[in-house]
Amino acid sequence: MPSFSIKPATTADIPTIIAIQEQTWEATYSEILTREQIDYMFEKIYSPESLERQFTVEQHSFLILLNDGKPEGFASASEEGREKFKLHKIYVLPSTQGTGAGKYLLAAVENYVKSAGGKKLGLNVNRYNKAKGFYEKMGFSVTGQEDIPIGPYWMNDYVLEKELN
């Protein structure tokens, strides 16, 4: 039986975030992105320098999911406007998926957003990512689509939002 808890992350947790990401991206994206695009985006988004900037300049708040004290997932969110936040990242280890870890971590993000005065949480998900179904089960609705350039590649995403009560 899992024993989940949440720890607010600091820049000292960057190696932990990278370690979790290294274990999740292949399983998450290997069927929908090329190896070259995965490698490019990983370096662009998850280099220590990029994560440092996300913490300090972009003001992303990161949460680490612990299971019996062991890091098994993370999420990040930031304020995007008046009472609106964006979930930038949420990943749990493939070995932890299906245990309720994702629901637990998403609920922690929603609680964080509400405590910071947020009333709406938005996110982007790749149009071919099966996680879209998870977000819809968790109360998110598709509000649009975006094609976002990232270097020589494109992120073809759905935009989803959820009103927080």
Secondary structure, 3 states (H helix, E strand, C coil): CCCEEEEECCHHHHHHHHHHHHHHHHHHHCCCCCHHHHHHHHHHHHCHHHHHHHHHCCCCEEEEEEECCEEEEEEEEEEEECCEEEEEEEEECHHHCCCCHHHHHHHHHHHHHHHCCCCEEEEEEECCCCHHHHHHHCCCEEEEEEEEEECCEEEEEEEEEEECC
